[in-house]
């Protein structure tokens, strides 16, 4: 099972107006374990827990895991290498904004896509450099 995106669980829970205790109780886990999941300290929650969380929060499992986005009514899967880059950048306090993730995930040049985390990192850095505002840093 994929690592759960801490931002997704917490953000979706809060958007639904649920406390940590309310959500934990409704899916049959402890408040402490839900906190562990929200803080991304557990990388392998069971499928049952992921399914119950997604069902209770009214989102798909993919949305909960942060592995897909909708862009122009089209579902875009976030490739594993891009997920790894996003996790590393978050750990360095340099998160990739969601809109940038969508663009990177949908990148295709004549049927070719980045093949590694390093490819995505290079693509992102070049994109940022080329698209920075005039006179910007």
OpenMM code with the backbone's topology and positions (N, CA, C; nanometers):
from openmm import Vec3, app, unit

residues = "UNK UNK UNK UNK UNK UNK UNK UNK UNK UNK UNK UNK UNK UNK UNK UNK UNK UNK UNK UNK UNK UNK UNK UNK UNK UNK UNK UNK UNK UNK UNK UNK UNK UNK UNK UNK UNK UNK UNK UNK UNK UNK UNK UNK UNK UNK UNK UNK UNK UNK UNK UNK UNK UNK UNK UNK UNK UNK UNK UNK UNK UNK UNK UNK UNK UNK UNK UNK UNK UNK UNK UNK UNK UNK UNK UNK UNK UNK UNK UNK UNK UNK UNK UNK UNK UNK UNK UNK UNK UNK UNK UNK UNK UNK UNK UNK UNK UNK UNK UNK UNK UNK UNK UNK UNK UNK UNK UNK UNK UNK UNK UNK UNK UNK UNK UNK UNK UNK UNK UNK UNK UNK UNK UNK UNK UNK UNK UNK UNK UNK UNK UNK UNK UNK UNK UNK UNK".split()
positions = [
    Vec3(0.0857, -0.1183, 0.0000),
    Vec3(0.0000, 0.0000, 0.0000),
    Vec3(0.0887, 0.1225, 0.0000),
    Vec3(0.0490, 0.2248, -0.0661),
    Vec3(0.1249, 0.3476, -0.0757),
    Vec3(0.1248, 0.4222, 0.0561),
    Vec3(0.2205, 0.5106, 0.0688),
    Vec3(0.2245, 0.5993, 0.1828),
    Vec3(0.1067, 0.6958, 0.1752),
    Vec3(0.0434, 0.7184, 0.2876),
    Vec3(-0.0707, 0.8095, 0.2918),
    Vec3(-0.0186, 0.9519, 0.2965),
    Vec3(-0.0812, 1.0380, 0.2226),
    Vec3(-0.0431, 1.1786, 0.2235),
    Vec3(-0.1015, 1.2455, 0.3463),
    Vec3(-0.0133, 1.2920, 0.4351),
    Vec3(-0.0621, 1.3530, 0.5588),
    Vec3(-0.1470, 1.4754, 0.5306),
    Vec3(-0.1088, 1.5520, 0.4302),
    Vec3(-0.1853, 1.6719, 0.3986),
    Vec3(-0.3254, 1.6358, 0.3529),
    Vec3(-0.3400, 1.5267, 0.2801),
    Vec3(-0.4716, 1.4872, 0.2307),
    Vec3(-0.5641, 1.4487, 0.3442),
    Vec3(-0.5223, 1.3616, 0.4316),
    Vec3(-0.6118, 1.3167, 0.5391),
    Vec3(-0.6549, 1.4349, 0.6245),
    Vec3(-0.5592, 1.5104, 0.6719),
    Vec3(-0.5918, 1.6219, 0.7606),
    Vec3(-0.6787, 1.7257, 0.6888),
    Vec3(-0.6393, 1.7624, 0.5685),
    Vec3(-0.7136, 1.8644, 0.4945),
    Vec3(-0.8563, 1.8185, 0.4664),
    Vec3(-0.8723, 1.6940, 0.4245),
    Vec3(-1.0057, 1.6426, 0.3926),
    Vec3(-1.0884, 1.6284, 0.5203),
    Vec3(-1.0246, 1.5823, 0.6268),
    Vec3(-1.0954, 1.5703, 0.7556),
    Vec3(-1.1455, 1.7068, 0.8018),
    Vec3(-1.0575, 1.8060, 0.7963),
    Vec3(-1.0959, 1.9398, 0.8411),
    Vec3(-1.2027, 2.0002, 0.7503),
    Vec3(-1.1920, 1.9749, 0.6196),
    Vec3(-1.2931, 2.0258, 0.5262),
    Vec3(-1.4306, 1.9649, 0.5543),
    Vec3(-1.4306, 1.8431, 0.6094),
    Vec3(-1.5560, 1.7761, 0.6452),
    Vec3(-1.6030, 1.8143, 0.7858),
    Vec3(-1.5269, 1.9009, 0.8534),
    Vec3(-1.5656, 1.9465, 0.9864),
    Vec3(-1.5564, 1.8400, 1.0933),
    Vec3(-1.4662, 1.7439, 1.0740),
    Vec3(-1.4521, 1.6341, 1.1704),
    Vec3(-1.3290, 1.6540, 1.2580),
    Vec3(-1.3439, 1.6211, 1.3840),
    Vec3(-1.2281, 1.6227, 1.4732),
    Vec3(-1.1501, 1.4927, 1.4524),
    Vec3(-1.0291, 1.4913, 1.5013),
    Vec3(-0.9465, 1.3712, 1.4960),
    Vec3(-1.0197, 1.2548, 1.5619),
    Vec3(-1.0771, 1.2818, 1.6771),
    Vec3(-1.1486, 1.1785, 1.7527),
    Vec3(-1.2722, 1.1276, 1.6777),
    Vec3(-1.3472, 1.2173, 1.6158),
    Vec3(-1.4682, 1.1768, 1.5430),
    Vec3(-1.4339, 1.0856, 1.4253),
    Vec3(-1.3333, 1.1242, 1.3473),
    Vec3(-1.2972, 1.0420, 1.2326),
    Vec3(-1.2408, 0.9079, 1.2768),
    Vec3(-1.1519, 0.9103, 1.3731),
    Vec3(-1.0921, 0.7853, 1.4222),
    Vec3(-1.1999, 0.6892, 1.4710),
    Vec3(-1.2916, 0.7393, 1.5509),
    Vec3(-1.3994, 0.6558, 1.6047),
    Vec3(-1.4867, 0.5991, 1.4935),
    Vec3(-1.5159, 0.6808, 1.3924),
    Vec3(-1.6062, 0.6357, 1.2865),
    Vec3(-1.5444, 0.5320, 1.1936),
    Vec3(-1.4113, 0.5228, 1.1911),
    Vec3(-1.3474, 0.4219, 1.1054),
    Vec3(-1.2863, 0.3075, 1.1863),
    Vec3(-1.3033, 0.3116, 1.3178),
    Vec3(-1.2594, 0.2000, 1.4015),
    Vec3(-1.1105, 0.1953, 1.4316),
    Vec3(-1.0472, 0.3118, 1.4405),
    Vec3(-0.9060, 0.3158, 1.4799),
    Vec3(-0.8913, 0.4143, 1.5947),
    Vec3(-0.7783, 0.4098, 1.6607),
    Vec3(-0.7568, 0.5011, 1.7723),
    Vec3(-0.7221, 0.6404, 1.7215),
    Vec3(-0.7487, 0.7367, 1.8055),
    Vec3(-0.7153, 0.8757, 1.7742),
    Vec3(-0.5633, 0.8883, 1.7542),
    Vec3(-0.4884, 0.8159, 1.8337),
    Vec3(-0.3419, 0.8193, 1.8229),
    Vec3(-0.2924, 0.7657, 1.6888),
    Vec3(-0.3548, 0.6556, 1.6435),
    Vec3(-0.3122, 0.5991, 1.5147),
    Vec3(-0.3477, 0.6918, 1.3997),
    Vec3(-0.4646, 0.7543, 1.4072),
    Vec3(-0.5021, 0.8500, 1.3031),
    Vec3(-0.4027, 0.9660, 1.3014),
    Vec3(-0.3612, 1.0100, 1.4171),
    Vec3(-0.2615, 1.1168, 1.4251),
    Vec3(-0.1301, 1.0726, 1.3606),
    Vec3(-0.0912, 0.9479, 1.3848),
    Vec3(0.0291, 0.8926, 1.3219),
    Vec3(0.0146, 0.8954, 1.1699),
    Vec3(-0.1027, 0.8549, 1.1196),
    Vec3(-0.1261, 0.8572, 0.9747),
    Vec3(-0.1209, 0.9998, 0.9206),
    Vec3(-0.1835, 1.0919, 0.9917),
    Vec3(-0.1853, 1.2309, 0.9452),
    Vec3(-0.0459, 1.2928, 0.9451),
    Vec3(0.0386, 1.2444, 1.0300),
    Vec3(0.1752, 1.2973, 1.0366),
    Vec3(0.2742, 1.2126, 0.9588),
    Vec3(0.2190, 1.1220, 0.8764),
    Vec3(0.2976, 1.0404, 0.7839),
    Vec3(0.4054, 0.9574, 0.8515),
    Vec3(0.3750, 0.9104, 0.9720),
    Vec3(0.4725, 0.8296, 1.0435),
    Vec3(0.4514, 0.6812, 1.0175),
    Vec3(0.3381, 0.6434, 0.9585),
    Vec3(0.3104, 0.5052, 0.9227),
    Vec3(0.2995, 0.4976, 0.7714),
    Vec3(0.3857, 0.4200, 0.7103),
    Vec3(0.3868, 0.4130, 0.5649),
    Vec3(0.3042, 0.2982, 0.5096),
    Vec3(0.2535, 0.2097, 0.5943),
    Vec3(0.1820, 0.0930, 0.5437),
    Vec3(0.0514, 0.0648, 0.6167),
    Vec3(-0.0431, 0.1590, 0.6147),
    Vec3(-0.1724, 0.1264, 0.6756),
    Vec3(-0.2420, 0.0198, 0.5916),
    Vec3(-0.3274, -0.0577, 0.6561),
    Vec3(-0.3966, -0.1648, 0.5836),
    Vec3(-0.4947, -0.1074, 0.4823),
    Vec3(-0.5276, -0.1901, 0.3837),
    Vec3(-0.6245, -0.1494, 0.2824),
    Vec3(-0.7583, -0.1183, 0.3478),
    Vec3(-0.7965, -0.1957, 0.4475),
    Vec3(-0.9236, -0.1741, 0.5167),
    Vec3(-0.9279, -0.0351, 0.5781),
    Vec3(-0.8206, 0.0064, 0.6410),
    Vec3(-0.8167, 0.1392, 0.7036),
    Vec3(-0.8247, 0.2482, 0.5970),
    Vec3(-0.7487, 0.2322, 0.4881),
    Vec3(-0.7514, 0.3305, 0.3794),
    Vec3(-0.8924, 0.3379, 0.3201),
    Vec3(-0.9528, 0.2220, 0.2952),
    Vec3(-1.0877, 0.2181, 0.2395),
    Vec3(-1.1876, 0.2867, 0.3334),
    Vec3(-1.1801, 0.2543, 0.4636),
    Vec3(-1.2721, 0.3136, 0.5604),
    Vec3(-1.2549, 0.4646, 0.5709),
    Vec3(-1.1304, 0.5111, 0.5698),
    Vec3(-1.1055, 0.6552, 0.5750),
    Vec3(-1.1629, 0.7246, 0.4518),
    Vec3(-1.1331, 0.6695, 0.3349),
    Vec3(-1.1819, 0.7290, 0.2101),
    Vec3(-1.3352, 0.7306, 0.2083),
    Vec3(-1.3966, 0.6199, 0.2475),
    Vec3(-1.5429, 0.6118, 0.2485),
    Vec3(-1.6026, 0.7146, 0.3435),
    Vec3(-1.5493, 0.7217, 0.4636),
    Vec3(-1.6029, 0.8150, 0.5641),
    Vec3(-1.5840, 0.9600, 0.5218),
    Vec3(-1.4725, 0.9890, 0.4518),
    Vec3(-1.4439, 1.1262, 0.4101),
    Vec3(-1.5078, 1.1614, 0.2761),
    Vec3(-1.5668, 1.0611, 0.2104),
    Vec3(-1.6362, 1.0865, 0.0846),
    Vec3(-1.5439, 1.1154, -0.0330),
    Vec3(-1.4262, 1.0521, -0.0318),
    Vec3(-1.3314, 1.0696, -0.1421),
    Vec3(-1.2879, 0.9328, -0.1916),
    Vec3(-1.2253, 0.9307, -0.3080),
    Vec3(-1.1722, 0.8040, -0.3573),
    Vec3(-1.0433, 0.7703, -0.2822),
    Vec3(-1.0083, 0.6443, -0.2870),
    Vec3(-0.8826, 0.6021, -0.2255),
    Vec3(-0.7662, 0.6775, -0.2888),
    Vec3(-0.7739, 0.6975, -0.4194),
    Vec3(-0.6663, 0.7680, -0.4891),
    Vec3(-0.6536, 0.9120, -0.4421),
    Vec3(-0.7668, 0.9776, -0.4205),
    Vec3(-0.7618, 1.1154, -0.3695),
    Vec3(-0.7011, 1.1177, -0.2299),
    Vec3(-0.7384, 1.0206, -0.1478),
    Vec3(-0.6855, 1.0143, -0.0121),
    Vec3(-0.5348, 0.9930, -0.0142),
    Vec3(-0.4884, 0.9084, -0.1043),
    Vec3(-0.3457, 0.8795, -0.1130),
    Vec3(-0.2683, 0.9869, -0.1877),
    Vec3(-0.3406, 1.0785, -0.2516),
    Vec3(-0.2736, 1.1855, -0.3228),
    Vec3(-0.2087, 1.1392, -0.4514),
    Vec3(-0.2606, 1.0334, -0.5111),
    Vec3(-0.1976, 0.9765, -0.6291),
    Vec3(-0.2649, 1.0161, -0.7598),
    Vec3(-0.3770, 1.0817, -0.7528),
    Vec3(-0.4410, 1.1264, -0.8768),
    Vec3(-0.4961, 1.2666, -0.8585),
    Vec3(-0.5080, 1.3343, -0.9688),
    Vec3(-0.5696, 1.4657, -0.9728),
    Vec3(-0.6633, 1.4683, -1.0910),
    Vec3(-0.7575, 1.5570, -1.0863),
    Vec3(-0.8406, 1.5819, -1.2035),
    Vec3(-0.7918, 1.7117, -1.2658),
    Vec3(-0.7679, 1.7094, -1.3940),
    Vec3(-0.7257, 1.8291, -1.4665),
    Vec3(-0.8067, 1.8341, -1.5942),
    Vec3(-0.8843, 1.9413, -1.6084),
    Vec3(-0.9725, 1.9536, -1.7248),
    Vec3(-1.0609, 1.8309, -1.7400),
    Vec3(-1.1190, 1.7870, -1.6282),
    Vec3(-1.2071, 1.6699, -1.6252),
    Vec3(-1.1377, 1.5416, -1.6687),
    Vec3(-1.0077, 1.5381, -1.6609),
    Vec3(-0.9310, 1.4190, -1.6965),
    Vec3(-0.8533, 1.3757, -1.5723),
    Vec3(-0.8577, 1.2471, -1.5406),
    Vec3(-0.7857, 1.1954, -1.4251),
    Vec3(-0.6378, 1.1809, -1.4612),
    Vec3(-0.5530, 1.2347, -1.3759),
    Vec3(-0.4085, 1.2267, -1.3967),
    Vec3(-0.3483, 1.1515, -1.2791),
    Vec3(-0.2796, 1.0430, -1.3068),
    Vec3(-0.2111, 0.9668, -1.2036),
    Vec3(-0.0755, 1.0304, -1.1772),
    Vec3(-0.0409, 1.0445, -1.0511),
    Vec3(0.0893, 1.0987, -1.0149),
    Vec3(0.1888, 0.9827, -1.0139),
    Vec3(0.2856, 0.9828, -1.1066),
    Vec3(0.3821, 0.8725, -1.1142),
    Vec3(0.4623, 0.8573, -0.9838),
    Vec3(0.5028, 0.7359, -0.9563),
    Vec3(0.5753, 0.7062, -0.8331),
    Vec3(0.6973, 0.7950, -0.8166),
    Vec3(0.7756, 0.8146, -0.9234),
    Vec3(0.8960, 0.8963, -0.9119),
    Vec3(0.8621, 1.0409, -0.8751),
    Vec3(0.7521, 1.0916, -0.9278),
    Vec3(0.7099, 1.2276, -0.8945),
    Vec3(0.6602, 1.2332, -0.7500),
    Vec3(0.5921, 1.1290, -0.7047),
    Vec3(0.5504, 1.1225, -0.5642),
    Vec3(0.6721, 1.1263, -0.4733),
    Vec3(0.7764, 1.0504, -0.5097),
    Vec3(0.8985, 1.0478, -0.4289),
    Vec3(0.9627, 1.1856, -0.4221),
    Vec3(0.9666, 1.2551, -0.5358),
    Vec3(1.0234, 1.3897, -0.5381),
    Vec3(0.9420, 1.4827, -0.4485),
    Vec3(0.8103, 1.4735, -0.4580),
    Vec3(0.7245, 1.5600, -0.3768),
    Vec3(0.7473, 1.5356, -0.2276),
    Vec3(0.7598, 1.4099, -0.1880),
    Vec3(0.7843, 1.3767, -0.0476),
    Vec3(0.9186, 1.4341, -0.0025),
    Vec3(1.0225, 1.4173, -0.0844),
    Vec3(1.1553, 1.4695, -0.0486),
    Vec3(1.1545, 1.6213, -0.0380),
    Vec3(1.0888, 1.6884, -0.1311),
    Vec3(1.0844, 1.8347, -0.1271),
    Vec3(1.0042, 1.8834, -0.0067),
    Vec3(0.8971, 1.8121, 0.0287),
    Vec3(0.8218, 1.8482, 0.1490),
    Vec3(0.9103, 1.8377, 0.2719),
    Vec3(0.9910, 1.7332, 0.2785),
    Vec3(1.0813, 1.7135, 0.3917),
    Vec3(1.1854, 1.8248, 0.4002),
    Vec3(1.2191, 1.8848, 0.2864),
    Vec3(1.3157, 1.9957, 0.2820),
    Vec3(1.2459, 2.1315, 0.2906),
    Vec3(1.1164, 2.1311, 0.3221),
    Vec3(1.0349, 2.2532, 0.3282),
    Vec3(1.0347, 2.3297, 0.1967),
    Vec3(1.0359, 2.2556, 0.0862),
    Vec3(1.0254, 2.3134, -0.0475),
    Vec3(0.9181, 2.2380, -0.1245),
    Vec3(0.7935, 2.2439, -0.0759),
    Vec3(0.6875, 2.1647, -0.1395),
    Vec3(0.6597, 2.2078, -0.2832),
    Vec3(0.6113, 2.1136, -0.3605),
    Vec3(0.5691, 2.1416, -0.4973),
    Vec3(0.4207, 2.1710, -0.4923),
    Vec3(0.3791, 2.2899, -0.5355),
    Vec3(0.2357, 2.3217, -0.5336),
    Vec3(0.1553, 2.2213, -0.6168),
    Vec3(0.0319, 2.2007, -0.5762),
    Vec3(-0.0536, 2.1019, -0.6413),
    Vec3(-0.0668, 2.1267, -0.7917),
    Vec3(-0.0809, 2.2521, -0.8328),
    Vec3(-0.0926, 2.2821, -0.9760),
    Vec3(0.0345, 2.2430, -1.0510),
    Vec3(0.1497, 2.2593, -0.9869),
    Vec3(0.2750, 2.2196, -1.0507),
    Vec3(0.2829, 2.0673, -1.0614),
    Vec3(0.2357, 1.9974, -0.9566),
    Vec3(0.2341, 1.8510, -0.9615),
    Vec3(0.1485, 1.8019, -1.0778),
    Vec3(0.0337, 1.8655, -1.0965),
    Vec3(-0.0548, 1.8270, -1.2070),
    Vec3(0.0161, 1.8443, -1.3408),
    Vec3(0.0840, 1.9567, -1.3565),
    Vec3(0.1548, 1.9827, -1.4829),
    Vec3(0.2676, 1.8831, -1.5043),
    Vec3(0.3453, 1.8578, -1.3999),
    Vec3(0.4553, 1.7622, -1.4121),
    Vec3(0.4035, 1.6214, -1.4415),
    Vec3(0.2936, 1.5834, -1.3768),
    Vec3(0.2376, 1.4492, -1.3959),
    Vec3(0.1858, 1.4292, -1.5374),
    Vec3(0.1420, 1.5373, -1.6005),
    Vec3(0.0865, 1.5235, -1.7351),
    Vec3(0.1884, 1.5528, -1.8447),
    Vec3(0.3137, 1.5766, -1.8074),
    Vec3(0.4163, 1.6070, -1.9066),
    Vec3(0.4376, 1.4891, -2.0014),
    Vec3(0.4377, 1.5191, -2.1281),
    Vec3(0.4567, 1.4181, -2.2323),
    Vec3(0.5186, 1.4882, -2.3527),
    Vec3(0.6331, 1.4416, -2.3963),
    Vec3(0.6995, 1.4987, -2.5131),
    Vec3(0.7098, 1.3897, -2.6184),
    Vec3(0.6198, 1.3947, -2.7137),
    Vec3(0.6153, 1.2928, -2.8191),
    Vec3(0.6110, 1.1514, -2.7621),
    Vec3(0.5290, 1.1347, -2.6589),
    Vec3(0.5121, 1.0022, -2.5986),
    Vec3(0.6178, 0.9656, -2.4961),
    Vec3(0.7123, 1.0557, -2.4724),
    Vec3(0.8178, 1.0277, -2.3734),
    Vec3(0.7889, 1.1038, -2.2456),
    Vec3(0.8139, 1.0364, -2.1348),
    Vec3(0.7907, 1.0943, -2.0027),
    Vec3(0.9160, 1.0782, -1.9179),
    Vec3(0.9294, 1.1581, -1.8126),
    Vec3(1.0427, 1.1391, -1.7213),
    Vec3(1.0458, 0.9963, -1.6682),
    Vec3(1.1670, 0.9423, -1.6518),
    Vec3(1.1815, 0.8026, -1.6102),
    Vec3(1.2435, 0.7844, -1.4729),
    Vec3(1.2659, 0.8951, -1.4020),
    Vec3(1.3246, 0.8838, -1.2681),
    Vec3(1.2870, 1.0063, -1.1860),
    Vec3(1.3116, 0.9965, -1.0573),
    Vec3(1.2882, 1.1100, -0.9681),
    Vec3(1.3771, 1.2264, -1.0103),
    Vec3(1.5002, 1.1949, -1.0497),
    Vec3(1.5936, 1.2982, -1.0932),
    Vec3(1.5451, 1.3680, -1.2203),
    Vec3(1.4835, 1.2912, -1.3117),
    Vec3(1.4270, 1.3518, -1.4326),
    Vec3(1.3188, 1.4533, -1.3963),
    Vec3(1.2304, 1.4145, -1.3033),
    Vec3(1.1243, 1.5063, -1.2622),
    Vec3(1.1823, 1.6296, -1.1930),
    Vec3(1.2852, 1.6089, -1.1129),
    Vec3(1.3459, 1.7219, -1.0430),
    Vec3(1.4080, 1.8203, -1.1427),
    Vec3(1.4784, 1.7675, -1.2415),
    Vec3(1.5377, 1.8530, -1.3438),
    Vec3(1.4293, 1.9265, -1.4221),
    Vec3(1.3264, 1.8550, -1.4617),
    Vec3(1.2156, 1.9161, -1.5355),
    Vec3(1.1520, 2.0282, -1.4533),
    Vec3(1.1320, 2.0037, -1.3250),
    Vec3(1.0703, 2.1042, -1.2395),
    Vec3(1.1601, 2.2262, -1.2238),
    Vec3(1.2868, 2.2040, -1.1974),
    Vec3(1.3796, 2.3157, -1.1788),
    Vec3(1.3902, 2.3995, -1.3060),
    Vec3(1.3994, 2.3348, -1.4209),
    Vec3(1.4068, 2.4078, -1.5482),
    Vec3(1.2779, 2.4853, -1.5724),
    Vec3(1.1641, 2.4224, -1.5433),
    Vec3(1.0354, 2.4900, -1.5611),
    Vec3(1.0262, 2.6134, -1.4733),
    Vec3(1.0682, 2.6005, -1.3487),
    Vec3(1.0651, 2.7160, -1.2579),
    Vec3(1.1551, 2.8280, -1.3093),
    Vec3(1.2721, 2.7902, -1.3566),
    Vec3(1.3669, 2.8900, -1.4052),
    Vec3(1.3143, 2.9610, -1.5298),
    Vec3(1.2564, 2.8854, -1.6210),
    Vec3(1.2067, 2.9436, -1.7448),
    Vec3(1.0798, 3.0261, -1.7254),
    Vec3(1.0033, 2.9925, -1.6243),
    Vec3(0.8735, 3.0574, -1.6057),
    Vec3(0.8716, 3.1601, -1.4926),
    Vec3(0.9882, 3.1940, -1.4404),
    Vec3(0.9871, 3.2918, -1.3314),
    Vec3(0.9512, 3.4298, -1.3853),
    Vec3(0.8846, 3.5083, -1.3022),
    Vec3(0.8428, 3.6414, -1.3461),
    Vec3(0.9632, 3.7288, -1.3800),
    Vec3(0.9448, 3.8207, -1.4726),
    Vec3(1.0504, 3.9146, -1.5082),
    Vec3(1.0928, 3.9923, -1.3844),
    Vec3(1.2227, 3.9981, -1.3614),
    Vec3(1.2739, 4.0693, -1.2449),
    Vec3(1.2612, 3.9894, -1.1165),
    Vec3(1.2096, 3.8649, -1.1257),
    Vec3(1.1935, 3.7801, -1.0067),
    Vec3(1.3218, 3.7130, -0.9678),
    Vec3(1.3208, 3.6519, -0.8528),
    Vec3(1.4390, 3.5812, -0.8033),
    Vec3(1.4619, 3.4526, -0.8778),
] * unit.nanometer
topology = app.Topology()
chain = topology.addChain("A")
for resn in residues:
    res = topology.addResidue(resn, chain)
    for name in ("N", "CA", "C"):
        topology.addAtom(name, app.Element.getBySymbol(name[0]), res)
